[in-house]
Amino acid sequence: MNTLTSPAQTNRQTILVCFLAALAGLLFGLDMGVIAGALPFIATEFDLSSHSQEIVVSVMMFGAALGALGSGPMSASLGRRKSLLLGALLFVIGSVGCAVAHNLEILVISRFILGLAVGVASFTAPLYLSEIAPERIRGSMISLYQLMITIGILAAFLSDTILSDGGHWRWMLGIITFPAIVLFVGVLTLPESPRWLAMKDKHELAAKVLKLLRNSDREAREELDQIRESVKIKQRGLQLFRHNPHFRRSTYLGVLLQFMQQFTGMTVIMYYAPKIFEIAGFTTTREQMWGTVIAGLTNVLATFIAIGLVDRWGRKPILKLGFSVMAICMGILGYMFFIGINGSMAQYTAVTVLLIFIVGFAMSAGPLIWVLCSEIQPLAGRDFGVTCSTMANWIANMIIGATFLTLIDTIGSPNTFWLYAVLNAVCIILTLVFVPETKNISLEHIERNLMRGAPLRLIGRQDDSRQHVEKPAL
Ligand code: BGC
């Protein structure tokens, strides 16, 4: 991943545009994080069972899966800018709805609307970012997006903590309306993606936008030529999926990767952090909330480790390390819950292990799965492939969010954490068998290897072009 090494060369307008689009990532994080602190108060006010609490948490992911599914066709026909605008509007409506909900039904509908917004944002923002950022900072821009998600989660945990003293859960949920309005107004000022304009044959407008965003007319002209060349390859994802077994493999790999990310159990910690601190023996709301803030801060800081290492160590070693750390931590936590957490020494040990788990995730699967999902798809099927994997993220997220409390209630805390330990161990094996190393390999090279039928774990190899591989079906 490139770094922002030469800010002077990078048009300030571009940075502003990217920042605004990344604000969508912040909202994504805010909405994911906010429920952790608000849930205990909501449960008390509406007298909710564990199952109803799970519905409140997971209906957002259901909306997000649908939002991501609809975003592919929507951003292709309406454009990236209008899709983002709709996403921002849904963020505003959903946040206000949550804040004023006077019964469970309204709350669930509002969370569903927020989910739609998150789904639209999680598909459209990275797409817009990758299309508008100059090549030399494209990698940093995708990392910036993940960083904004983690900052959003942390900000939500912080505001929850501050508001928890009076149990102001409506404010916790409602306060997100403000950044949502900023996003809406901000997106109004954003230019349309030059790539989308070119796809719609609006070349003059595309040239205008590029002139605004690039340092010189020459740079703008060269980029427009490249864009024109690449949009000649029409997106024909579904057709390709039906007829080409190799594209089916990369689509399934994207889906598998996102399931792996979710089955680490990180999302459970993000949604139910105060509850986990309660199980660990921290009985006061204050202790639980501050513990949650520290968890969010750890998540932000450890994301920088991934940004620094991803292009030096490569994807696979970091993923293997991350899954191993997470498997061990989940195993230890399960054991600690099994023998019982008595005394402050045991409590702090449990918290330390939990934080190490978070570091394990944030330095590996957190950002890397998103990076890999955008790298492994061939150009003609990229929109379709990324839609499928983004949807898989939300479906898996929903399964995890909707089952955690039931698992704790039925099989108990130790077994639940051991189950996650086993799932992380399975992820190590899946990484070894299926995940390619894509460090320093051009996307064209990956595509060539994939379409020649190279095994998935080898599609990032330089020398695969020399091996005999079967002819693609399309
Ligand atoms: C994941 C979320 C997770 C978050 C934590 C994202 O990449 O998709 O499910 O909760 O990272 O930082």
Residues whose N, C-alpha, C, O or C-beta is under 5 A from the ligand:
A	BS01	BGC	T150 T267 M270 G366
